[in-house]
Amino acid sequence: MPRSKNTGRALTPLELEIMSVLWRTGPANVQAVQAGPRGRELAYTTVQTMLNVLHRKGRVKRELRDRAYVYRPF
């Protein structure tokens, strides 16, 4: 039986880091989350990918403003 992607409710440590930035700052785009206070530097594309994963999991909502998505915790 093939394994399905992890779309469960549990968050990985990196997802929790990203969510904690959103909980502290409120709605933010990828660049603002990347610059947020964390213990390590993350590449822009890594933050973007993780926000898309969180969106698929239903943990964040996103709204298109100008040409960038703004993410907010859900």
N, CA, C and O atoms as CSV, one atom per row, in Angstrom:
chain,resi,resn,atom,element,x,y,z
A,1,MET,N,N,0.851,-1.176,0.000
A,1,MET,CA,C,0.000,0.000,0.000
A,1,MET,C,C,0.894,1.237,0.000
A,1,MET,O,O,1.760,1.353,0.868
A,2,PRO,N,N,0.718,2.157,-0.936
A,2,PRO,CA,C,1.553,3.356,-0.982
A,2,PRO,C,C,1.240,4.290,0.183
A,2,PRO,O,O,0.102,4.394,0.641
A,3,ARG,N,N,2.276,4.954,0.636
A,3,ARG,CA,C,2.119,5.903,1.738
A,3,ARG,C,C,1.577,7.221,1.207
A,3,ARG,O,O,1.992,7.689,0.147
A,4,SER,N,N,0.663,7.807,1.937
A,4,SER,CA,C,0.142,9.105,1.534
A,4,SER,C,C,0.979,10.201,2.174
A,4,SER,O,O,1.685,9.972,3.156
A,5,LYS,N,N,0.888,11.389,1.602
A,5,LYS,CA,C,1.612,12.525,2.167
A,5,LYS,C,C,1.053,12.842,3.536
A,5,LYS,O,O,-0.128,12.624,3.805
A,6,ASN,N,N,1.914,13.362,4.403
A,6,ASN,CA,C,1.504,13.714,5.751
A,6,ASN,C,C,0.666,14.983,5.728
A,6,ASN,O,O,1.198,16.092,5.689
A,7,THR,N,N,-0.644,14.808,5.753
A,7,THR,CA,C,-1.542,15.960,5.794
A,7,THR,C,C,-2.270,15.994,7.122
A,7,THR,O,O,-3.317,16.630,7.244
A,8,GLY,N,N,-1.718,15.307,8.125
A,8,GLY,CA,C,-2.340,15.249,9.441
A,8,GLY,C,C,-2.254,16.568,10.177
A,8,GLY,O,O,-1.786,17.569,9.634
A,9,ARG,N,N,-2.702,16.559,11.396
A,9,ARG,CA,C,-2.773,17.761,12.198
A,9,ARG,C,C,-1.437,18.095,12.861
A,9,ARG,O,O,-1.215,19.252,13.219
A,10,ALA,N,N,-0.548,17.129,13.035
A,10,ALA,CA,C,0.724,17.380,13.710
A,10,ALA,C,C,1.632,18.255,12.846
A,10,ALA,O,O,1.695,18.098,11.627
A,11,LEU,N,N,2.333,19.179,13.507
A,11,LEU,CA,C,3.261,20.057,12.797
A,11,LEU,C,C,4.688,19.629,13.075
A,11,LEU,O,O,5.019,19.183,14.174
A,12,THR,N,N,5.524,19.774,12.063
A,12,THR,CA,C,6.943,19.479,12.223
A,12,THR,C,C,7.602,20.639,12.985
A,12,THR,O,O,7.009,21.712,13.101
A,13,PRO,N,N,8.811,20.436,13.500
A,13,PRO,CA,C,9.498,21.539,14.196
A,13,PRO,C,C,9.661,22.791,13.323
A,13,PRO,O,O,9.502,23.907,13.817
A,14,LEU,N,N,9.972,22.621,12.054
A,14,LEU,CA,C,10.123,23.780,11.170
A,14,LEU,C,C,8.792,24.485,10.951
A,14,LEU,O,O,8.736,25.715,10.937
A,15,GLU,N,N,7.721,23.718,10.780
A,15,GLU,CA,C,6.396,24.315,10.631
A,15,GLU,C,C,6.021,25.107,11.887
A,15,GLU,O,O,5.419,26.176,11.791
A,16,LEU,N,N,6.373,24.587,13.053
A,16,LEU,CA,C,6.101,25.303,14.299
A,16,LEU,C,C,6.880,26.618,14.370
A,16,LEU,O,O,6.363,27.624,14.856
A,17,GLU,N,N,8.123,26.606,13.884
A,17,GLU,CA,C,8.913,27.837,13.842
A,17,GLU,C,C,8.225,28.895,12.977
A,17,GLU,O,O,8.119,30.059,13.363
A,18,ILE,N,N,7.762,28.470,11.808
A,18,ILE,CA,C,7.094,29.384,10.881
A,18,ILE,C,C,5.790,29.905,11.511
A,18,ILE,O,O,5.498,31.099,11.452
A,19,MET,N,N,5.019,28.999,12.109
A,19,MET,CA,C,3.766,29.399,12.740
A,19,MET,C,C,4.008,30.366,13.896
A,19,MET,O,O,3.235,31.304,14.091
A,20,SER,N,N,5.068,30.147,14.657
A,20,SER,CA,C,5.332,31.042,15.792
A,20,SER,C,C,5.620,32.464,15.309
A,20,SER,O,O,5.256,33.432,15.976
A,21,VAL,N,N,6.272,32.590,14.157
A,21,VAL,CA,C,6.505,33.927,13.598
A,21,VAL,C,C,5.165,34.565,13.226
A,21,VAL,O,O,4.933,35.739,13.515
A,22,LEU,N,N,4.290,33.796,12.591
A,22,LEU,CA,C,2.971,34.334,12.212
A,22,LEU,C,C,2.130,34.674,13.438
A,22,LEU,O,O,1.407,35.671,13.435
A,23,TRP,N,N,2.217,33.853,14.488
A,23,TRP,CA,C,1.457,34.140,15.704
A,23,TRP,C,C,1.938,35.439,16.347
A,23,TRP,O,O,1.142,36.203,16.891
A,24,ARG,N,N,3.256,35.683,16.279
A,24,ARG,CA,C,3.808,36.900,16.880
A,24,ARG,C,C,3.538,38.144,16.034
A,24,ARG,O,O,3.186,39.198,16.565
A,25,THR,N,N,3.704,38.016,14.718
A,25,THR,CA,C,3.647,39.197,13.850
A,25,THR,C,C,2.270,39.442,13.249
A,25,THR,O,O,1.960,40.570,12.867
A,26,GLY,N,N,1.447,38.417,13.159
A,26,GLY,CA,C,0.173,38.538,12.462
A,26,GLY,C,C,0.384,38.293,10.975
A,26,GLY,O,O,1.404,37.721,10.589
A,27,PRO,N,N,-0.555,38.710,10.131
A,27,PRO,CA,C,-0.444,38.465,8.693
A,27,PRO,C,C,0.884,38.974,8.132
A,27,PRO,O,O,1.323,40.082,8.441
A,28,ALA,N,N,1.511,38.136,7.300
A,28,ALA,CA,C,2.825,38.496,6.758
A,28,ALA,C,C,3.063,37.783,5.442
A,28,ALA,O,O,2.508,36.714,5.185
A,29,ASN,N,N,3.906,38.399,4.603
A,29,ASN,CA,C,4.312,37.739,3.361
A,29,ASN,C,C,5.552,36.886,3.632
A,29,ASN,O,O,6.069,36.872,4.749
A,30,VAL,N,N,6.019,36.187,2.625
A,30,VAL,CA,C,7.158,35.274,2.792
A,30,VAL,C,C,8.387,36.026,3.292
A,30,VAL,O,O,9.085,35.553,4.188
A,31,GLN,N,N,8.647,37.181,2.722
A,31,GLN,CA,C,9.831,37.948,3.099
A,31,GLN,C,C,9.786,38.356,4.576
A,31,GLN,O,O,10.805,38.302,5.265
A,32,ALA,N,N,8.627,38.759,5.055
A,32,ALA,CA,C,8.496,39.148,6.465
A,32,ALA,C,C,8.675,37.952,7.389
A,32,ALA,O,O,9.280,38.080,8.454
A,33,VAL,N,N,8.157,36.792,6.997
A,33,VAL,CA,C,8.337,35.586,7.811
A,33,VAL,C,C,9.810,35.185,7.818
A,33,VAL,O,O,10.347,34.798,8.856
A,34,GLN,N,N,10.453,35.276,6.674
A,34,GLN,CA,C,11.877,34.931,6.582
A,34,GLN,C,C,12.704,35.827,7.506
A,34,GLN,O,O,13.647,35.350,8.138
A,35,ALA,N,N,12.370,37.099,7.593
A,35,ALA,CA,C,13.117,38.043,8.420
A,35,ALA,C,C,12.715,37.969,9.890
A,35,ALA,O,O,13.358,38.582,10.743
A,36,GLY,N,N,11.650,37.217,10.189
A,36,GLY,CA,C,11.153,37.142,11.564
A,36,GLY,C,C,12.166,36.519,12.511
A,36,GLY,O,O,13.129,35.887,12.076
A,37,PRO,N,N,11.942,36.702,13.817
A,37,PRO,CA,C,12.883,36.201,14.821
A,37,PRO,C,C,12.849,34.673,14.926
A,37,PRO,O,O,11.843,34.084,15.321
A,38,ARG,N,N,13.944,34.062,14.572
A,38,ARG,CA,C,14.107,32.608,14.688
A,38,ARG,C,C,15.552,32.347,15.070
A,38,ARG,O,O,16.389,33.249,15.047
A,39,GLY,N,N,15.826,31.130,15.414
A,39,GLY,CA,C,17.173,30.775,15.818
A,39,GLY,C,C,18.119,30.510,14.660
A,39,GLY,O,O,19.320,30.345,14.874
A,40,ARG,N,N,17.602,30.467,13.435
A,40,ARG,CA,C,18.465,30.160,12.284
A,40,ARG,C,C,17.983,30.880,11.032
A,40,ARG,O,O,16.834,31.314,10.946
A,41,GLU,N,N,18.875,30.996,10.077
A,41,GLU,CA,C,18.551,31.617,8.791
A,41,GLU,C,C,17.908,30.568,7.884
A,41,GLU,O,O,18.379,29.432,7.814
A,42,LEU,N,N,16.854,30.940,7.202
A,42,LEU,CA,C,16.212,30.053,6.240
A,42,LEU,C,C,16.146,30.754,4.895
A,42,LEU,O,O,15.941,31.965,4.820
A,43,ALA,N,N,16.323,29.980,3.838
A,43,ALA,CA,C,16.231,30.525,2.486
A,43,ALA,C,C,14.788,30.939,2.188
A,43,ALA,O,O,13.837,30.357,2.711
A,44,TYR,N,N,14.651,31.939,1.352
A,44,TYR,CA,C,13.333,32.441,0.948
A,44,TYR,C,C,12.475,31.297,0.413
A,44,TYR,O,O,11.304,31.172,0.773
A,45,THR,N,N,13.061,30.461,-0.450
A,45,THR,CA,C,12.286,29.368,-1.058
A,45,THR,C,C,11.871,28.326,-0.030
A,45,THR,O,O,10.823,27.698,-0.181
A,46,THR,N,N,12.668,28.130,1.007
A,46,THR,CA,C,12.301,27.195,2.070
A,46,THR,C,C,11.082,27.710,2.823
A,46,THR,O,O,10.143,26.957,3.081
A,47,VAL,N,N,11.094,28.984,3.173
A,47,VAL,CA,C,9.959,29.587,3.879
A,47,VAL,C,C,8.716,29.543,2.999
A,47,VAL,O,O,7.623,29.237,3.476
A,48,GLN,N,N,8.882,29.848,1.722
A,48,GLN,CA,C,7.759,29.813,0.776
A,48,GLN,C,C,7.166,28.406,0.691
A,48,GLN,O,O,5.945,28.246,0.727
A,49,THR,N,N,8.007,27.402,0.580
A,49,THR,CA,C,7.541,26.018,0.511
A,49,THR,C,C,6.804,25.629,1.785
A,49,THR,O,O,5.743,25.007,1.724
A,50,MET,N,N,7.358,25.992,2.935
A,50,MET,CA,C,6.730,25.628,4.199
A,50,MET,C,C,5.379,26.330,4.374
A,50,MET,O,O,4.446,25.733,4.910
A,51,LEU,N,N,5.263,27.570,3.935
A,51,LEU,CA,C,3.981,28.264,4.008
A,51,LEU,C,C,2.955,27.613,3.089
A,51,LEU,O,O,1.775,27.543,3.433
A,52,ASN,N,N,3.392,27.135,1.922
A,52,ASN,CA,C,2.481,26.424,1.024
A,52,ASN,C,C,2.029,25.106,1.639
A,52,ASN,O,O,0.869,24.725,1.489
A,53,VAL,N,N,2.921,24.408,2.323
A,53,VAL,CA,C,2.565,23.160,3.010
A,53,VAL,C,C,1.550,23.456,4.114
A,53,VAL,O,O,0.553,22.748,4.255
A,54,LEU,N,N,1.811,24.505,4.893
A,54,LEU,CA,C,0.883,24.882,5.962
A,54,LEU,C,C,-0.479,25.280,5.398
A,54,LEU,O,O,-1.511,25.032,6.022
A,55,HIS,N,N,-0.479,25.892,4.232
A,55,HIS,CA,C,-1.748,26.238,3.576
A,55,HIS,C,C,-2.504,24.977,3.177
A,55,HIS,O,O,-3.711,24.874,3.395
A,56,ARG,N,N,-1.790,24.018,2.594
A,56,ARG,CA,C,-2.430,22.747,2.218
A,56,ARG,C,C,-2.969,22.006,3.434
A,56,ARG,O,O,-4.004,21.344,3.349
A,57,LYS,N,N,-2.275,22.113,4.569
A,57,LYS,CA,C,-2.714,21.459,5.804
A,57,LYS,C,C,-3.857,22.210,6.474
A,57,LYS,O,O,-4.441,21.719,7.440
A,58,GLY,N,N,-4.178,23.398,5.968
A,58,GLY,CA,C,-5.257,24.173,6.548
A,58,GLY,C,C,-4.861,24.944,7.794
A,58,GLY,O,O,-5.727,25.357,8.566
A,59,ARG,N,N,-3.563,25.144,8.003
A,59,ARG,CA,C,-3.076,25.856,9.186
A,59,ARG,C,C,-2.937,27.352,8.963
A,59,ARG,O,O,-2.928,28.118,9.927
A,60,VAL,N,N,-2.826,27.790,7.699
A,60,VAL,CA,C,-2.761,29.209,7.383
A,60,VAL,C,C,-3.715,29.497,6.230
A,60,VAL,O,O,-3.993,28.633,5.398
A,61,LYS,N,N,-4.198,30.705,6.203
A,61,LYS,CA,C,-4.975,31.192,5.062
A,61,LYS,C,C,-4.084,32.164,4.322
A,61,LYS,O,O,-3.201,32.779,4.921
A,62,ARG,N,N,-4.305,32.310,3.025
A,62,ARG,CA,C,-3.513,33.262,2.255
A,62,ARG,C,C,-4.423,34.104,1.386
A,62,ARG,O,O,-5.477,33.668,0.922
A,63,GLU,N,N,-3.964,35.336,1.186
A,63,GLU,CA,C,-4.702,36.295,0.375
A,63,GLU,C,C,-3.709,36.969,-0.559
A,63,GLU,O,O,-2.641,37.408,-0.132
A,64,LEU,N,N,-4.066,37.049,-1.827
A,64,LEU,CA,C,-3.191,37.671,-2.811
A,64,LEU,C,C,-3.329,39.184,-2.715
A,64,LEU,O,O,-4.409,39.738,-2.919
A,65,ARG,N,N,-2.214,39.842,-2.399
A,65,ARG,CA,C,-2.167,41.311,-2.352
A,65,ARG,C,C,-1.075,41.751,-3.312
A,65,ARG,O,O,0.083,41.355,-3.185
A,66,ASP,N,N,-1.459,42.564,-4.261
A,66,ASP,CA,C,-0.563,42.947,-5.360
A,66,ASP,C,C,-0.093,41.671,-6.040
A,66,ASP,O,O,-0.897,40.971,-6.655
A,67,ARG,N,N,1.204,41.354,-5.941
A,67,ARG,CA,C,1.709,40.138,-6.587
A,67,ARG,C,C,2.242,39.128,-5.593
A,67,ARG,O,O,2.918,38.180,-5.993
A,68,ALA,N,N,1.958,39.299,-4.299
A,68,ALA,CA,C,2.476,38.394,-3.278
A,68,ALA,C,C,1.342,37.932,-2.364
A,68,ALA,O,O,0.398,38.677,-2.101
A,69,TYR,N,N,1.451,36.709,-1.891
A,69,TYR,CA,C,0.490,36.207,-0.923
A,69,TYR,C,C,0.846,36.727,0.464
A,69,TYR,O,O,2.017,36.853,0.821
A,70,VAL,N,N,-0.195,37.025,1.231
A,70,VAL,CA,C,-0.038,37.358,2.643
A,70,VAL,C,C,-0.681,36.217,3.415
A,70,VAL,O,O,-1.839,35.870,3.184
A,71,TYR,N,N,0.076,35.642,4.328
A,71,TYR,CA,C,-0.361,34.480,5.093
A,71,TYR,C,C,-0.771,34.911,6.500
A,71,TYR,O,O,-0.169,35.804,7.096
A,72,ARG,N,N,-1.810,34.253,7.013
A,72,ARG,CA,C,-2.210,34.497,8.393
A,72,ARG,C,C,-2.574,33.164,9.035
A,72,ARG,O,O,-3.098,32.272,8.368
A,73,PRO,N,N,-2.299,33.028,10.326
A,73,PRO,CA,C,-2.625,31.767,11.000
A,73,PRO,C,C,-4.127,31.514,11.000
A,73,PRO,O,O,-4.928,32.445,11.071
A,74,PHE,N,N,-4.488,30.256,10.920
A,74,PHE,CA,C,-5.904,29.895,10.898
A,74,PHE,C,C,-6.224,29.016,12.071
A,74,PHE,O,O,-7.370,28.599,12.237
